[in-house]
Amino acid sequence: MKTIESNPLPTVQDPDLAPIREKVLRGSRLTIDDGLQLYGTHDLWSVCGLADLVRRRMHGDVAYYNVNRHLNYTNVCALSCHFCAFARKRGDEGAYEFTIEEVRAEARKAVESGATEMHVVGGLHPWHPFDFYIDMVRAIREVAPSIHIKAFTAVEIVHLARISKRGRDGADGIREVLQDLRGAGLGSLPGGGAEVFDDRIHDEAFKGKIRADAWMDVHRIAHELGLHTNATMLYGHIEGRAERVRHMAILRSQQDETLRDWACSQGHGSDGIVVLTGPNEQYSGERLPTMASCKTGWYQACIPLPFIPDDSTLERLHGPSGLENLRTIAIARLMLDNIPHMKAFWIMQTLPLSQLMLQMGGADDIDGTVVWYDITKVDGCGTHQETGVEELRRLIREAGLRPQERDTFYRPVHRDGADWSIE
């Protein structure tokens, strides 16, 4: 996909950003030091201008949304992460566990609403057998055969490998679990559970959860099996800006490996670095990977997630400000030059700030209708967190962009009420 750079090239007011601007203009990769410079400058609007240039190179004036339905099938969890206000122990007030029949009922509601995707994640239930998860995916597939099932974070996949007794420990067990789930109807993995890739942060905020190497292994194996995935970063708690930039660099490095062969087939990336954000003349073939040309899976989108204190152990913290959220998604767009999409997840960013991120922060995706979401709640919202298609389209148009409904793979959707098809 090639786009026209119709807007004037951005200028910078902070002279220290001039070398970074030149790199962005010519399509060169930014360094970790560049990322720290983007965090340290007071010239936020120039940072946003560069991020907007990059997103327009990649996606023109299009901004994406989808009609989806989230399902958090249980909040009973064996872990006790300090940042989490979602998890409960069995018997705690507010603890819940969906049955297979209740999952089936949620799938019916998704069909009736015209959803193209179900997004399914939950706690690490201490007693559910592996067959429960296979049955859950099969139940959704039976009720909703046309709906894409995006399910289970890397943390959940490692948990399932431990309880499944399929294959040996490590990569073999993960591979067999993913193959079994895909056989039942799994279509892709979400990006949750990454938090921040740093051992200090891991030990202080979510000890007991898988570390970065295990999270990356799950996504690497998923990509090898042809499953697409997303990647998140939870920021604004006890980590610093340097840890965020290193997190981005780790994701970028793995995506380089994933897309290297595809990029070489398209006439770029021969030096082992895959950059998708350069000027049009940099690409003799496809700028972005497609399912037709790339035989592996890949990271489709990055979703920066601001920490929301809720009633967690870390509720003493304030969480990031709106300006920090805008800066972080813009920097992520500039640093993650080989991940096609940047998502402003409105549930955690709020609709007004997500709209601003579309207009000037480098985001090209606002996520979808959601309906029911229990993991975080902004400003006292309950679990019923829903917005309509017309509201999403209005927000995108007001941001000066053209709304495009997508499926999970970012293919255009043609819709007639609850009936839909892929263009």
Buried (B, 14 or more C-beta within 10 A) or exposed (E): BEBEEEEEEBEBEBEEBEEBBEBBBEBBBBBEEBBBBBBEBEBBBBBBBBBBBBBBBBBBBBBBBBBBBBBBBBBBBEBEBBBBBBBBEEEEEEBBBBEBEBBBBBBEBBBEBBBBBBBBBBBBBEEBEBEBBBBBBBBBBEBBEEBBBBBBBBBBBBBBBBBBEBBEEEBEBBBBBBBBBBEBBBBBBBBBBBBBBBEEBBEBBBEEBBBBEBBBBBBBBBBBBBBBBBBBBBBBBBBBBEBBBBBBBBBBEBBBEBBBEBBBBBEBBEEEBBBBBBBEEBBEEBBBBEEEEBEBBBBBBBBBBBBBBBEBBBBEBEBBEEEBBBBBBBBBBBBBBBBBBBBBBBBBBBBEBBBBBBBBBBBBBBBBBBBBBBBBBBEEEEEEBBBEBEBBBEBBEEBEBEBBBBBBBBEEBEEEEEEBEEE
